[in-house]
Amino acid sequence: MRAGEDSGKAAPESTTLPMVVVDRTLPVPQRAPRFRPMLRALPAIPLVMALLMTGGVIGLYFQPPGVRKVMSWLQLAPGGGTSNPIAVPAPAQPADPARALPRAVIGLGKLLPEGEVVTVAPPYGAGDARISRILVSEGEKVAAGALLGVLDNERQLLSALETAKANLASKEAVLAQVRNATAAGRAETQAALGRAESVAQNAVREFERVEELKRRGFASDQSHDQRRSQMEEALREVERNRASLTRYGQGELDRQPDIVVAARNVDLAKADLERAAADLERAYIRAPLAATVLSITARPGEKPGSPGILNLGDIDHMKAEIEVYQTEISRVPLDARVEIQAEALPEILHGRVARIGLEVGRQTITDPSPAANTDARVIKVTVRLEPGSNAIARRFTNLPVRARILPSAP
């Protein structure tokens, strides 16, 4: 606005603020940062923390009297491997130790017949034979040695058996023939010897008579020589028959060489017959013990494999085989009461510990839980079931069960 215009107008009414004169030539004071004291204290923080940790460890580890009183008030006990170590919670003590009972031992197992489950395999030497007939059914009771099935090599082995029987009959006939011929020859030789001895006696007497006549002069030399020849011939015949008789010996007839050879042939034929009869057993499947047929794993026309032909078990006498962890076995006494349960059982089974194993082995029965230990070391404990429980368990061979072994047996 110009000066002329300012003079012609009236100034407005306003409050006039005081003016401060600043000397720009002087330095302006700077304001200090807010966090500078904190930054200066940072180097001392690790030292303080180290001192606090050192004091805490010394106080807990060596436990001065004041700390011990606090531990006693908080019910803490030493732990960690030294006489005055870091405090850990003290184990709770029962109010009355005399009445405290040890906890039960829990183990997994299965129900089995006495003598285990027997898998019946094909007879030894059956080779490539296949099953021809199965003569039993599942659930049937069989006696020891009972015929369970027949293989298709039966016809061939029966033929070999009949051949062995025929061979034995032939050898026995030869033996009888040799025995009869030997007896007849011996009797004939004895008769011939008797005749020769009689002829020889007559020839000797005739020679002696002629010799006496010749000495008196009543017989010629020709007649004397003829009688001598007859006597000598008769004596030689006696010796020949005696030699023939020695072939038969003086003992029993069966000791004659010909008869002995024929008898040995008969023994050989009998051995062949016994072998053929034994071979015939390769065609038959028999029960090794009195038991019940649990399952049949092969059918006619099939070649038996590693699972065998059928399974047998004495389910009239059942047991439970329990696997107990090696760390718990010291709390399992003989004759301890056992409770056995499973979802398939209509009620809890009861029994007694009959045997405790002597070998630590790998666990074979595991809990279905994903967190279960599958590589534990266990000892097998055999439980004999009570009669009432046995009647229930006979239908559940190989059933997985859970056993509760009570340490105190009343």
Summary of the structure (lengths in Angstrom):
residues: 410
radius of gyration: 58.5
end to end distance: 124.0
largest distance: 238.4
contacts: 1059
relative contact order: 0.15
helix: 42%
strand: 23%
